[in-house]
Amino acid sequence: MAEEIQVIEIAPMPPHQVLLRPLVTEKGVHRATRNAQYAFEIHREATKQDVREAVESLFNVRVEKVCTQNRKGKSRRYRFRLGKTSDWKKAIVHLRGDDKIEFF
């Protein structure tokens, strides 16, 4: 008996759910001013293509490349117990040409 394999299509996430927040740090501001690279905290299930489409639609810019990182949560002490912050995902978006994103 030959079994059929079902392919499940996953609906794409809306752009405002892919990008959770911009990461505004000293290093990030330096990257943005010099190299047109912007860092965002993104949804854990988002792919590079999802991030590309979200940035292009929300900020009306052209994306050259997207790099993603899975960041591990840190151990923290809460009163008398040990805890752990959540794992999260980060994306660094490289823009083409003279495109810029204004956060402020």
C-alpha positions, 0 to 999 in steps of 0.5 A, a space after each residue: 500500500 502506498 501512503 499519500 503524504 499531505 503537504 500542509 500550507 502555512 499561512 504567512 504572518 502579517 508584517 506587524 506580527 513578524 517584527 516585534 520591536 527594533 533593537 536600539 543599542 549603541 552598536 545598532 545605531 553605529 551600524 545603522 548610520 554607517 552601514 544601513 544595517 538595522 536590528 529587530 527582535 522578531 517572532 521565533 517562527 519567522 523566516 528570513 523571507 518573512 522578515 524581508 517582506 515585513 521590512 519592505 512593506 512596513 518601512 517602504 525600503 529595499 532589503 539586500 540581505 537578512 541575517 538571523 540569530 537565535 538568542 538563548 535566555 539568561 539565568 536570573 535570580 528572582 528573590 530566593 529562586 533561580 529563573 531564566 529569561 525567554 529565548 528570542 530571535 534577532 534579525 539584522 537587515 541590510 538595506 540597499 543603496 541610500 535607503 534608511 529607516 527613521 526610528 525617532 
